[in-house]
Each structure stands twice: as C-alpha cells, then as structure tokens.
C-alpha cells in the first residue's frame, strides 16, 4: 500500500504517519491563506520602509506619536504642514508612510487572527482575546498626550488610562493562552495555526508599541528601542511565512516515504540553521544601530557559520530522493540567497567601515542606501526561508506503520 503525495491526510509535527490516506481533519480555510498573503504583501513594503528609516536615520524626523493614519494628508496642525505633494523632506515621507503601512498590516493581521480561530471549539475565548488585546493597545496609546510629550515625556502619560490599557491587554493575552491550551488539549485541527497566529498578532502589536515608544522615549532609550523594533519586524515576517507553510503542510503533508530515520539529522541541521539566523539577526541590528566592534566581529563570524549549515541541510536532502523533493528546492534557494547576501554584505561592510574616513551612520548617497537596504531585506528572506525549512523538518512523522510497497528512496544522482 502506498500513500499518494496529493493525499489530504493532515500529519501533525513529530507524530506518526497514518496507515491509510483517509482524511482525519479539515484543511484550513482558504481565507486564512488569502489574509496571510495580504499581510505579507503589506509586510514587505513596511519592512523596506523601516529599513530605509534606519539607513537614512530619519526615525525622529517627526517627534509626535501616536499619529493617525491620515495624519500626513489631512492634519494641518502638524509642524510645517504642507500638502503631501509639496513635502520636500524625503525622510519625513519615508517615516510617515512606514507608520501608514504599520496601521494597514495591523488591520489585516487582526482580521487574519479572527479567521484563524473561527471554527475552533474555543472560538468564543479566542474572539474575546482578540478584542481584549486590541482594546488594550488602543487604550495604552491614547494614554499619551502627544503635545505635552514634546516637553516632558514622563509627565505626558495619564496613569489611570495607561494602567487600564495594560490590564486589558494582559487579560487578552491570558485569554489567548487559555484558548490555545484548550485547543492542544482537545487536539484541535487548527492548534498549530492558532499558536503561531497568536505569536504573529502579539508581535505586530508589540511592533506598533515599540515603534511609538522609540519616538516617544527617544531621549531615554530611542536607539535601543529602535534596534529591538527592527529585529522583531523580521521575526514577524518569518511568522507570517510560517503560517503559509503550516497551511501548505496541512493540505499536502510530507509523505510517509520520508523515512523517520532521516528526521533527526534534518532536524539538527534545520533547527541549528534557524538558531544561527536568529543570533545573526541580533548581531546585525546591534551592528546596524550601534556599530559596536564586538558586533562587527561576531556578525562576520556568523556570516561564515550560516552558509556551512545551509550546505549541511542541502547535503542531507541530497542523501534521499524523497527527502530531496521536500527540502532540496528550499535549501537550494537558500543557498542562492546566502551567496547573494555574502556578496552584498561585503560591499556594505566596506562602504561603512573601510573607507578610511570618519564613520557616518546614515547613508550618504543612493548607492550606499541601496546596498545597506538590500542587505537587510535579503537577511529577512533568509530568516523566513530557514523558518520554513525548520517547520517542514518538524512535520516529518517520528514513526511510520509497517506498510508494503512504500519506497524508502535512494541517493539523488
């Protein structure tokens, strides 16, 4: 008996492959995939604009926060207000379009989060959690008097509203955790989507608050908050890509022909690669925001380790024909991305640190800006690809029932 590759059997990560191809649970709603794709389409321009904010060092071009989505076009109370088509400060436009895209992706991820939990048994708790976190975030933002904040940020907060907002937000997070716990206890079909969807939702909420706090508390710790904001943005994008990967794996799971004995080796290489990419992200934001000498050295060191792990994943996939079908194309694309990243990274490093001139943090010309921004964007793609490979490795079943006629594959020639 063989299991066809287009089977709709929904394997769970690390579980056992079923002995038959009969469906055991429902496939995710197509609306989940559509909303995740929409979120991704908004996330990449948002990430690009955020990277440009750091490249040109224009994060504080407007010290007012929070600002409404229509602030740039219709609010004539803003300093030096002119129609948007007459605005001559590129940095001002970059920063405010970054904020607008932040609002847009917040709305799409809000809708996406609701749909992810729609048919779950704990949907009532899930919906109350979404409402609680959203309301808590709005209350927290509204506790700041943005006009007074320009004079003294610490006295511009209304403590009562702030405490109420944080309390509602934390209650919403607690409701999320209860809903996810119930889904895992009942082994609900969407439990993995709900867990990752919650993390993505919490990540985008944290991104909005961090971005605002970076402006609001600039004098106290703006650069530190900006670095965390930049790192978390790439992690949220990887989470969105991970949601798409889970949807795909639940519709078309890894077949039982990928023998479980290959699982451990692939897991070691893929999870090791994901860990290295996350650590490298930390060194990258430290280097990009602070130009610290330790970050310079460690960023280069991990830039040597990561290609070795990518090659390791690719070689492990080459050892088995069925494994290669599921990991070879992804690891091959990752090899290409890493190769481009190293080439662009060398140029970015030389342009910033090897000019024999005083270090200038902001890009001084279009070429420098393009190199630095491209390097950061490819880094985000590498992290997302590593997350997908790790999810696929986790989805390989630990055991396969004894079945006749199931090929074990052979080396790829």
C-alpha positions as CSV (number, residue, x, y, z in Angstrom):
1,X,0.0,0.0,0.0
2,X,1.3,3.4,-0.9
3,X,0.3,6.9,0.2
4,X,-0.2,9.3,-2.7
5,X,1.5,12.7,-2.5
6,X,-1.7,14.6,-3.1
7,X,-3.3,13.0,0.0
8,X,-5.2,15.3,2.3
9,X,-4.1,13.4,5.4
10,X,-3.1,16.0,8.0
11,X,0.1,14.8,9.7
12,X,1.0,16.7,12.9
13,X,4.6,17.7,13.6
14,X,6.5,14.8,15.1
15,X,3.5,12.5,15.0
16,X,3.0,9.1,13.4
17,X,2.1,8.7,9.8
18,X,-1.4,7.2,9.5
19,X,-1.7,3.8,7.9
20,X,-4.3,5.0,5.3
21,X,-4.9,8.0,3.2
22,X,-8.3,8.8,4.7
23,X,-8.7,12.4,5.8
24,X,-8.6,12.8,9.6
25,X,-9.3,16.5,9.9
26,X,-10.3,19.5,7.9
27,X,-7.9,21.6,5.8
28,X,-7.5,25.3,6.8
29,X,-9.9,27.8,5.3
30,X,-8.7,29.4,2.1
31,X,-9.5,32.7,3.7
32,X,-6.6,32.1,6.1
33,X,-4.2,31.8,3.2
34,X,-5.7,34.8,1.5
35,X,-5.4,37.0,4.5
36,X,-1.8,35.8,5.3
37,X,-0.8,36.6,1.7
38,X,-2.3,40.0,2.0
39,X,-0.4,40.6,5.3
40,X,2.8,39.5,3.6
41,X,2.2,41.8,0.6
42,X,1.9,44.7,3.1
43,X,4.7,43.4,5.3
44,X,7.5,43.6,2.7
45,X,7.0,47.3,1.8
46,X,6.6,48.0,5.6
47,X,9.9,46.2,6.2
48,X,11.5,48.0,3.3
49,X,10.4,51.4,4.6
50,X,11.5,50.5,8.1
51,X,14.9,49.5,6.8
52,X,15.2,52.8,4.9
53,X,14.3,54.7,8.1
54,X,17.4,53.2,9.7
55,X,19.5,53.6,6.6
56,X,18.9,57.3,6.4
57,X,18.5,57.7,10.2
58,X,15.1,59.5,9.9
59,X,13.3,57.8,12.7
60,X,13.0,61.1,14.7
61,X,12.1,63.3,11.7
62,X,8.7,63.8,13.4
63,X,8.7,63.6,17.3
64,X,4.9,63.4,17.5
65,X,3.4,60.0,18.4
66,X,0.8,58.5,18.2
67,X,-0.3,59.8,14.9
68,X,-3.4,58.8,13.0
69,X,-3.2,57.0,9.6
70,X,-4.5,60.2,7.8
71,X,-2.1,62.5,9.8
72,X,0.2,63.1,6.8
73,X,-2.5,64.1,4.4
74,X,-5.2,65.9,6.4
75,X,-3.8,67.1,9.8
76,X,-2.9,70.7,9.3
77,X,-1.9,71.0,13.0
78,X,1.4,69.2,12.4
79,X,4.5,71.3,12.3
80,X,5.4,72.8,9.0
81,X,2.2,71.4,7.5
82,X,2.2,71.4,3.7
83,X,0.2,69.3,1.2
84,X,1.7,65.9,0.8
85,X,2.6,66.5,-2.8
86,X,4.6,69.6,-1.8
87,X,6.5,67.9,1.0
88,X,10.2,68.3,0.3
89,X,11.6,66.2,3.1
90,X,12.1,62.6,1.8
91,X,12.8,61.3,5.3
92,X,9.5,62.7,6.6
93,X,7.6,60.9,3.9
94,X,9.5,57.6,4.5
95,X,8.8,57.7,8.2
96,X,5.1,58.5,7.8
97,X,4.4,56.0,5.0
98,X,6.1,53.5,7.3
99,X,3.5,54.4,10.0
100,X,0.7,54.1,7.5
101,X,1.7,50.7,6.4
102,X,2.0,49.7,10.0
103,X,-1.7,50.6,10.5
104,X,-2.7,48.6,7.4
105,X,-0.8,45.5,8.3
106,X,-2.2,45.7,11.8
107,X,-5.8,45.6,10.4
108,X,-5.1,42.7,8.1
109,X,-3.4,40.7,10.9
110,X,-6.3,41.5,13.2
111,X,-8.7,40.0,10.6
112,X,-6.4,37.1,9.9
113,X,-6.2,36.3,13.7
114,X,-10.0,36.2,14.0
115,X,-10.4,33.9,10.9
116,X,-7.7,31.5,12.2
117,X,-9.7,30.7,15.3
118,X,-13.1,30.9,13.6
119,X,-14.1,27.2,13.6
120,X,-12.2,26.2,16.7
121,X,-14.1,24.9,19.8
122,X,-12.7,27.8,21.8
123,X,-13.6,30.5,19.4
124,X,-15.6,32.5,22.0
125,X,-12.5,32.8,24.2
126,X,-10.3,33.4,21.1
127,X,-12.5,36.3,19.9
128,X,-12.6,37.9,23.4
129,X,-8.8,37.7,23.4
130,X,-8.6,39.5,20.1
131,X,-10.9,42.2,21.4
132,X,-9.1,42.5,24.7
133,X,-5.6,42.9,23.2
134,X,-6.9,45.3,20.5
135,X,-8.8,47.4,23.1
136,X,-5.9,47.4,25.5
137,X,-3.5,48.6,22.8
138,X,-5.8,51.4,21.8
139,X,-6.2,52.5,25.5
140,X,-2.4,52.3,26.0
141,X,-1.7,54.6,23.0
142,X,-4.5,57.0,24.0
143,X,-2.9,57.5,27.4
144,X,-0.2,59.7,25.9
145,X,-0.7,63.4,25.4
146,X,1.4,63.8,22.3
147,X,1.6,67.6,22.5
148,X,2.8,67.5,26.2
149,X,5.2,64.6,25.3
150,X,7.4,67.0,23.3
151,X,8.1,69.0,26.5
152,X,8.4,66.1,29.1
153,X,7.6,62.5,28.0
154,X,7.4,61.2,31.6
155,X,4.6,63.6,32.7
156,X,2.6,63.3,29.4
157,X,1.1,59.9,30.3
158,X,-2.2,59.6,32.0
159,X,-1.5,56.9,34.6
160,X,-5.1,55.7,35.0
161,X,-5.7,55.1,31.3
162,X,-2.3,53.5,30.9
163,X,-2.9,51.0,33.8
164,X,-6.3,50.2,32.4
165,X,-4.9,49.7,28.9
166,X,-2.1,47.4,30.0
167,X,-4.5,45.5,32.3
168,X,-7.0,44.8,29.4
169,X,-4.1,43.9,27.1
170,X,-2.6,41.4,29.6
171,X,-6.1,39.9,30.2
172,X,-6.4,39.5,26.4
173,X,-3.1,37.7,26.3
174,X,-4.2,35.4,29.1
175,X,-7.4,34.6,27.1
176,X,-5.3,33.7,24.1
177,X,-3.2,31.3,26.1
178,X,-6.3,29.6,27.6
179,X,-7.8,29.2,24.1
180,X,-4.6,27.7,22.7
181,X,-4.3,25.4,25.8
182,X,-7.8,24.1,25.2
183,X,-7.1,23.5,21.5
184,X,-4.0,21.5,22.3
185,X,-5.8,19.5,25.0
186,X,-8.6,18.6,22.5
187,X,-6.0,18.1,19.7
188,X,-7.9,20.6,17.5
189,X,-7.1,20.7,13.8
190,X,-6.0,24.4,14.0
191,X,-4.0,24.3,17.2
192,X,-0.6,24.9,15.5
193,X,-2.1,27.7,13.3
194,X,-3.6,29.3,16.4
195,X,-0.4,29.1,18.4
196,X,1.7,30.8,15.6
197,X,-1.1,33.1,14.7
198,X,-1.2,34.4,18.3
199,X,2.5,35.0,18.3
200,X,2.3,36.9,15.0
201,X,-0.6,39.0,16.3
202,X,1.3,39.7,19.6
203,X,4.4,40.5,17.5
204,X,2.6,43.1,15.3
205,X,1.0,44.7,18.4
206,X,4.4,44.9,20.1
207,X,5.9,46.3,16.9
208,X,3.4,49.2,16.9
209,X,4.1,50.0,20.5
210,X,7.8,49.6,20.2
211,X,7.9,51.9,17.2
212,X,5.9,54.5,19.1
213,X,8.0,54.2,22.2
214,X,11.1,54.6,20.1
215,X,9.8,58.1,19.2
216,X,8.1,58.9,22.5
217,X,11.1,57.9,24.7
218,X,13.8,58.9,22.2
219,X,15.9,60.8,24.8
220,X,15.8,57.9,27.3
221,X,16.4,55.0,25.0
222,X,15.4,55.6,21.5
223,X,18.2,53.8,19.8
224,X,17.9,50.7,22.0
225,X,14.1,50.5,21.3
226,X,14.7,51.1,17.5
227,X,17.1,48.1,17.4
228,X,14.5,45.8,19.1
229,X,11.9,47.2,16.8
230,X,14.0,46.4,13.7
231,X,14.7,42.8,14.8
232,X,11.2,42.0,15.8
233,X,9.9,43.2,12.4
234,X,11.9,40.5,10.6
235,X,10.7,37.8,13.1
236,X,7.0,38.8,12.5
237,X,7.6,38.5,8.7
238,X,9.1,35.0,9.3
239,X,6.0,34.1,11.4
240,X,3.7,35.1,8.5
241,X,5.7,32.9,6.1
242,X,5.5,30.1,8.7
243,X,1.7,30.4,8.7
244,X,1.7,29.8,5.0
245,X,4.0,26.9,5.4
246,X,1.7,25.3,8.0
247,X,-1.4,25.8,5.7
248,X,0.5,24.1,2.9
249,X,1.7,21.2,5.1
250,X,-1.9,20.6,6.3
251,X,-3.2,20.5,2.8
252,X,-0.3,18.5,1.3
253,X,1.7,16.8,4.1
254,X,5.1,15.3,3.9
255,X,4.5,11.7,2.7
256,X,5.3,8.7,4.7
257,X,8.0,7.7,2.2
258,X,10.3,10.2,4.0
259,X,11.6,7.6,6.4
260,X,11.7,8.6,10.1
261,X,15.4,7.7,10.4
262,X,16.2,10.8,8.3
263,X,14.3,13.0,10.7
264,X,16.9,13.5,13.4
265,X,19.6,14.6,11.0
266,X,17.4,17.0,9.2
267,X,16.1,18.5,12.5
268,X,19.6,19.1,13.8
269,X,20.7,20.9,10.7
270,X,17.5,22.9,10.1
271,X,16.9,23.9,13.7
272,X,20.6,24.8,14.0
273,X,20.3,26.9,10.9
274,X,17.2,28.7,12.3
275,X,19.0,29.4,15.6
276,X,22.1,30.8,13.9
277,X,19.9,33.1,11.7
278,X,18.2,34.4,14.8
279,X,21.5,35.0,16.6
280,X,22.9,36.7,13.4
281,X,19.8,38.9,13.4
282,X,20.8,40.1,16.8
283,X,24.4,40.9,15.8
284,X,23.1,42.6,12.6
285,X,20.8,45.0,14.4
286,X,23.5,45.7,17.0
287,X,25.9,46.5,14.3
288,X,23.5,48.5,12.2
289,X,22.3,50.7,15.1
290,X,25.4,50.9,17.2
291,X,28.4,50.0,15.0
292,X,29.9,48.2,18.0
293,X,33.3,46.5,17.4
294,X,32.1,43.2,19.1
295,X,29.1,43.2,16.7
296,X,31.4,43.8,13.7
297,X,33.4,40.7,14.5
298,X,30.5,38.4,15.5
299,X,28.5,39.4,12.5
300,X,31.3,38.3,10.3
301,X,31.8,35.1,12.3
302,X,28.2,34.0,12.0
303,X,28.3,35.0,8.3
304,X,30.7,32.1,7.9
305,X,28.8,29.6,10.0
306,X,25.4,30.1,8.3
307,X,26.5,29.1,4.8
308,X,28.0,25.9,6.3
309,X,24.7,25.0,7.8
310,X,22.8,25.8,4.6
311,X,25.2,23.4,2.8
312,X,24.6,20.8,5.5
313,X,20.8,21.0,5.1
314,X,21.2,20.7,1.3
315,X,23.6,17.7,1.5
316,X,21.3,16.0,4.0
317,X,18.4,16.4,1.5
318,X,20.6,15.0,-1.3
319,X,21.0,11.8,0.6
320,X,17.5,10.6,0.0
321,X,15.3,11.1,-3.1
322,X,12.0,11.7,-1.2
323,X,13.7,14.0,1.3
324,X,15.2,16.0,-1.6
325,X,11.7,16.5,-3.1
326,X,10.7,18.3,0.1
327,X,13.8,20.1,1.2
328,X,16.1,20.3,-1.9
329,X,14.3,23.2,-3.7
330,X,14.0,25.2,-0.5
331,X,17.6,24.6,0.6
332,X,18.8,25.3,-3.0
333,X,17.0,28.7,-3.0
334,X,18.5,29.4,0.5
335,X,22.0,28.7,-0.9
336,X,21.4,31.3,-3.6
337,X,20.1,33.9,-1.1
338,X,23.1,33.3,1.2
339,X,25.5,33.7,-1.7
340,X,24.0,37.0,-2.7
341,X,23.9,38.1,0.9
342,X,27.6,37.5,1.4
343,X,28.4,39.4,-1.8
344,X,26.2,42.4,-0.8
345,X,27.4,42.2,2.8
346,X,31.0,42.6,1.8
347,X,30.1,45.7,-0.1
348,X,28.0,47.1,2.7
349,X,30.8,46.4,5.2
350,X,33.5,48.0,3.1
351,X,31.3,51.0,2.4
352,X,30.7,51.6,6.1
353,X,33.8,50.6,7.9
354,X,36.7,50.5,5.4
355,X,36.6,54.0,3.8
356,X,39.5,55.5,5.9
357,X,37.1,58.3,6.8
358,X,35.2,59.1,10.0
359,X,32.2,56.7,10.4
360,X,29.0,58.1,9.2
361,X,25.9,56.1,10.4
362,X,23.5,57.4,7.8
363,X,23.9,56.5,4.1
364,X,25.4,59.5,2.2
365,X,24.4,58.5,-1.3
366,X,21.9,56.3,-3.2
367,X,24.5,53.6,-3.8
368,X,25.2,53.2,-0.1
369,X,21.5,53.2,0.7
370,X,20.7,50.6,-1.9
371,X,23.4,48.2,-0.7
372,X,22.6,48.5,3.0
373,X,18.8,48.2,2.5
374,X,19.1,45.3,0.1
375,X,21.4,43.5,2.5
376,X,18.9,43.9,5.3
377,X,16.0,42.7,3.1
378,X,17.8,39.6,1.9
379,X,18.6,38.9,5.6
380,X,14.8,38.9,6.3
381,X,14.2,36.5,3.4
382,X,17.0,34.1,4.7
383,X,15.4,34.1,8.1
384,X,12.0,33.3,6.7
385,X,13.3,30.5,4.5
386,X,15.1,29.0,7.4
387,X,11.9,29.1,9.4
388,X,10.0,27.3,6.6
389,X,12.7,24.5,6.4
390,X,12.6,24.1,10.2
391,X,8.8,23.7,10.1
392,X,9.0,21.1,7.4
393,X,11.6,19.2,9.4
394,X,9.3,19.3,12.5
395,X,6.5,17.9,10.4
396,X,8.3,14.7,9.4
397,X,6.5,11.9,11.3
398,X,8.5,10.1,14.0
399,X,7.2,6.7,13.1
400,X,5.6,5.0,10.1
401,X,3.4,1.9,10.3
402,X,4.8,-1.2,8.6
403,X,3.5,-0.9,5.0
404,X,4.3,-3.0,2.0
405,X,5.3,-1.2,-1.2
406,X,6.4,2.0,0.5
407,X,9.7,3.0,-1.1
408,X,12.5,4.3,1.1
409,X,14.2,6.3,-1.6
410,X,17.8,6.4,-2.6
411,X,20.6,8.9,-3.2
412,X,19.9,11.6,-5.7
413,X,22.1,11.2,-8.7
